[in-house]
Amino acid sequence: ILEKLHAGEKVEHYETTRLSKNGDLRQVSITISPIRNDAGKVIGASKIARDISERKKMEFLLVQAEKLAATGRMAAAIAHEINNPLASVLNLIFLARQSSASRAEIQEYLGTAESELERVSHIARQTLGYYRDNASPCEVHLHDLVQNVLSVYRTRLQAHNIVLETTFNDLRKIKVRPGEMIQVLSNVISNAMDAMPLGGSMSITVAPTKKVDRNGVQITVRDTGSGIPREHLDKVFEPFFTTKGNLGTGIGLWVANQLVQRHHGQISISSSTERGDSGTTVTIYLPFGSFEGTTTKPNGAQRDS
């Protein structure tokens, strides 16, 4: 401060602690200005101290309130992420109990249910902070992960009269964390089904692509649902914004975006509400070599509906 004053500079809004006459410590904001003589030489300083103790108390209370709000949002996020695999487990148990199911089908249903319960456990352990998710990524065909998710939602697709079309052209494997990608795909496909309660069609395409100078794989999920109004498109990427009313939490694809960005990928959305041409398209791009020392920064969008 003295160096600035000697240089003729003004010190504004310097926050510090001062001792009042009655012995209380006070938070103050200080403005110090140099005083010059007729020749322009600095001969002293003028100081104004404003008591900001009450403001600091309010700021502290606001921080505490935000922490409580953040805890509530985190609870909503956890509930949403756990609800998806639990719903899958209930569906799989229902399928396994059908008298028409063969022993091989029952074993397959139970194996998938076990994987879904492990995902619940994984989310719970992450949330409780027992460990960081340092699971090693492995090479997979993304269409295998898509088929894994679709096997869980098969009955729901039929119940909603949704016609499914898939096109898989990803001949090259990509290194990802399979559990995280299944979580992403589950949220995207579940959202598409929710958009078509009275039936419709869904197409899923997995194909190689190139963005800028990076080769990768692109997953495209299209539905013929009611679509998202144009005025909401800028908001659907925000956490806790939902177009589903009481049925949505606005969490699923916000979480999915975090996972896609962790793989240095991008997730984007386009939608139309025009009669006869309504629907939503979600595109997920994942580059090759995401876990081999690349420093590429993600530039993806966030979306949840």
N, C-alpha and C positions, 0 to 999 in steps of 0.2 A: 504494500500500500504506500509506504513512504517513497519507494522508488518511482511509482507512478505519479505521486504528488510532485516530487522534485522535477519530473519530466513535464509537469504542467497538465497531466491527465486527470480526468475525473473518475472517481470510483463510485459506481452506482449499485444499489441493492445488494450490498455485501451482508450476508446473513451470518450472525454470530450470537453468542450468549453474553449477557451482561448482568452484573449484580446490582439490584436496586437498593435504595437507601434502607429499606426495611429488611434486607438480607435475602430477598427472593431472587431466584435466577429467572431472567426474562429472555425470551427469544426476540431478537431485534433485527431489523433490516436497516443498514447504515448507508447513507450517501455522503461521500466526502468530496469536497471541491477545493481546489487550490485557490489561495488568495494572493493576488499580485499587486505590486506597487505600480506607480505611474510608469515606471520603466519596463514593466512587464515581468519583473523578477518575482518568483514565488517566495512570499515572505511568511506564509502561514496556511492554515487549512480551516475550512468551515465544515462542520459535521452535523448531519441530521439523523437522529435515530428514531425509528418507528417501532413501537411495540407490536410484534406479530405473534405473541404467545397464543392468543385465542385462535388465530388462523391456523397455527401449527397443531393445536388440539383438534380442530375440525378436520384438518388433513389426516391426522392420525385415525380419527374415528371413521373417516371415509375409506381409508385403507383397510381397516378392520372389517367394515361392511362389505367391501369388495372381496375380501378373502372369504367371507361367509357366502357371498353370492357365487364365487368361483367354486366353492365346495359343493353348492347345490348343482351347478352346471356339471361338475365332474360326476356327481352322483347320477344325474340324468344320462350322461354319456355312458357310464358303466352299465346302467340298467338297459340301455338300448343295445349295447354291444353284446351283452349276455343274453338278452331276449332272443336274438336271432338264432344262435345255436341251440338254445333250449327248445324253441319252437320246432327246429329241425329234429331234435331228439324225440319229441312227442309224436311227430309225423312218422318217423322211422319205426317207433314202437308200434304205432297203429298198423303200419304196413306189415310188420313182422307177425302181428297177431291174426292177420287174415288167414282163414283156413285154406285159401287157394295158393298161398305162398309156399314154394318148395323149400326144402332144407337149405339148399345153396343160397336162395334169395334171402332167407332169414339170417344166415350167417353174414351175408353182405350188408344187410340193414343194420345188424348189431355192430358190425365193424365200423360202419360209418357213424353210427350213434356214439360209439366210444371215442372216435376222433373228434366229434363235436363237443363232447363233454371235456375232452382234454383241452380244447380251445377255450372253454369256459374257465377251466382251471388256470390256463395260461394268462387270460385276461385278469383274473383275480390276483394272481401272483404279481403281475406287472403293477397293478393298481396299488397293492399293499406295499410295493417297493421292496419285495424280497430279493429281486434281482433285476438287472437290466437285460433286455432281450438281446443277447449276443449269439443267438442261434446262427450257425453258419448257413449262408445261402447255398442252394444247390441248383444244378441245371435240370430244367423240366421243360416239357412242352406245355405251353399255356392252355392249349385246348383240353389237355387232361384235367387241369384245374377247373375249367369251365364245365366239363362233363361231371366232375365231382359235385359241383354246386347244383347242377341241373338234376342229378339223381335224387337230391334231397327235396327239390321243389317239384318233382314230376307230378305228384298227386294234386298239388295246389294248382299247377298249370291246367290240368285236366278239369278240375272243379270249376275253374274260372273260364273255361272254354277258350283258352289261349292257344293259338296255333304257333308252334315253334319251328323256326328254320335256322339251321346252323351251317356255317361254311368255315372250314378249317384249312388254312394253307400255311401254317407255321411249321415248316419242315425242320427248322433249326431250333435247338433248345436255347433257353435263356436262363441266366442265373438270377434267381429271386429267392425270397423267403416264402415258401409255399403257403404257410399258415396265414401270412399277412395278405397275400394275393387272394386267397380264398375268402378272407374277410372283405376285401374290396369288391370282389365279384358278387358275393352274397348280397351286399348292400345295393349294388347297382341293379341286379336282377330282381331283387325284392321290390325296389322302387318301381321298376317297370311293370311288375305284376299289379302293384297297388294302383297304378294309373289306369288299369283296365278291369275294373270290377265286373263289367258286363260282357267281357270277352274282347278278343282282338287278336292281333298277331305280334310276335316278337321275333326279331332276327338277330343272331349273334354271329359276328364275323371275326376271325382271328387271322391276321395276315402280316407278312413282313412289310416294313415301310422305312422311310428315311426322312428325318427332320434335320434341317440345316446340313451338317456334315456327319450326322450320326445315324447309323443303321439301328433298327430296333423292330419291335413287334407292336402292332396296334390291335386293340380289342374294341369293337364297335357294337353297342347294344342299342337297337332301335325298337320302339314300341309305337302302337297306334292308339295310345290313350288320348285323354282330353287335352294334353299339352300344358305348358306353363305360360301364363300371360306375359307379354313382352315387358310390362312394367316390373315384373318380379324377377326377370332373368338376372339383373344385376345384384339381386339379394340372395338368390338361392345358394350361393357359395358361402354365405355367412353362417356361422354356427348358430343353432337354435331358431333359424328361420325355416318355416315349413309351409308348404302349400296343401298339406293334408288335414288341416284343422286339428281336431283333438286326436286324430289317429297318428300324427307325426310328432317327432321330437326335434327335428332339424339337426340331428347328430350324425346319422349313418355315413353320408358321403363327405361330411366334414372330416370324420375320422379316416375315411377311405383316402381322401386327398393327402392327409399327413403320411399315410403309408406309401402312396404312389410317389410323393416327393422324396421319401426316404430312399426310394429306388431311383432317384433322379429322373422321374418320369413326369408326365403331364396328364391331367384329367380335365376335360372340357365338355360343354353341353350346348346343344341348340334345340329349339322347340318351336312348335307352331300350334295355334289354337284354331286355325281356320277349319270351318266345317268341311268334312270330306277329305281333309289333308292334315288332320291334327296328329300330334305325336311328339315324342322326345327322342333325341339321339345323344347318347353318352359315349365319348371317345376316350380311351385310355392308351397312352403311348408309353412304352417302356424301352429304354435303349439297351443295346447289348453292352456288356462290360461295365455295368453300374458298380460292381463290387471289386473292381480290379485296379483300384488306385485313382480312378477318375476324380477330378475336382469340379466337374460341371455342376453348376448351381441349378436347382429346379426353377422352372418358370411356369408352374401349373396354376390352374384356377381351383377354387373350392366350390363345391356344390352339394347341397342336400335339399331334398324336396319332401 
